[in-house]
Amino acid sequence: MSGSDRLTNDQSRVAAIYARVSPERQRQEQTIASQTAALRELAEQRGLVVPDEFVFEDDGFSGANLQRPALEQLRDRAFDGCFEVVLCHAPDRLARRYAYQALLLEELARGGIEVVFAKEPERSGCPEDELLRQFQGMIAEYERAQIAERCRRGKLHRARAGAVSVLSNAPYGYRYVKRTEHADAFYEIDEREAPIVREIFDRYVERRESIVQIGRALSEQGVPTRTGTPHWGSSTIWAILRNPAYIGQAAYGRRRMTGEPAKPMRLTRQRGRHSGRSAYEHVGPEHWLRIPVPALISEEQHALAEELLERNSRLSPRTHARHHCCKGSSSAASVATPTIAAPRAARPGTCTTTTAARALIASDAPRAGSAPLTLFASTRSMSRSGPRCSRCWRTRS
């Protein structure tokens, strides 16, 4: 075969580009664009063709796991045999852990796809080259763990010193003022949002409105949320009522990363994608670090809101047994001592009711000097004539 024929074959080879950055600073400096530009130059030098649809970029995703949108698309297209070469900046851009690097390289090699790293010399496939790659993968994994631990310890030290900069975005009702040469970062009260926070606590604590009613009222008034939308969801109201920052004690360390990938949301699953977020677990208040910030409400009002939230959660029908009408479970004994059971799938001719929760509400005496406390979540399954079935909406006798 002549030199011109070999050049024609090389130029006809189709390649894909994979680039990834994870830290916030790299996303701001747009280094992922520089990675892609350098890999395009490498493709031109090697005579490879890179269509735009074969440029896969994971902007802001960690290399500690394989659940990344662009990487998933790359692997899917590689399985379909759409290209012959994959260009990547370095092995740690493909994955931080050596085990994941080996898995991806083996998977691509089975499909006859060559992987070329820009920051790595040509490899001959000999045992020495494979040993070098293993060492580089282990060093990259060690560096990632070292950087993560240093960041964690540094943020913990600043949190103990009362620095607001360790917190994430300011909650609704505040503005985050960035650190300058002459002053540290701090929370500033937002005069437009602060009255809304006070109104939410007033409606929930004083007027005894439910979270759904509060969200509906704010939506009807056209009050914008932090994202600018006029729709107030129940989770948004719940998060405001639970946040201790409104009494001047912003909490650091309320959640802890577990190291496992987070469960994808329903919309993400419907689109056939995976979540790039990490799972977390909640930490008890006794382990929080309190950082002083300006207060918006009194401690007594926040404590009462916490009491109401805990009580409504305890008396919610979702936390108690659902009795089947066909089994005659409406006796006085079953109402007085409800049993906790896992939810079961509905069968033809069966229906459920929340008799147990209703009995608990009736037996719970209201707090002295306050309005009667009602279970907001139970209004759908109760009626004046008796408890309603949660499936067929018929009143049980």
Buried (B, 14 or more C-beta within 10 A) or exposed (E): EEEEEEEEEEEEBBBBBBBBBBEEEBEEEEBBEBBBEBBBEBBEEBBBBBEEEBBBBBBBBBBBBBBBBBBBBBBEBBEEEBBBBBBBBBBBBBBBBBEBBBEBBEEBEEEEBEBBBBEBEEBEEEEEBEEBBEEBBEEBBEEBEEEEEEEEEEBBEBBEEBBBBBBEEBBBBBBBBEEEEEEBBBBEBBEEBBEBBBBBBBBBBEEBBBBBBBBBBBBEEEBBBEEEEEEBBEEBBBEBBBBBBBBBBBBBBBEEEEEEBBEBEEEBEEEEBBBBBBEBEEEEEEEBBBBEBBBBBEEEBBEBBBEBBEBBEEBBBEEBBBBBBEEEBBEEEBBEEBEEEEEEEEEEEBBBBBBBBBBBBEEBEEEEEEEEBBBBBBEEBBEEEBBBBBBEEEBBE
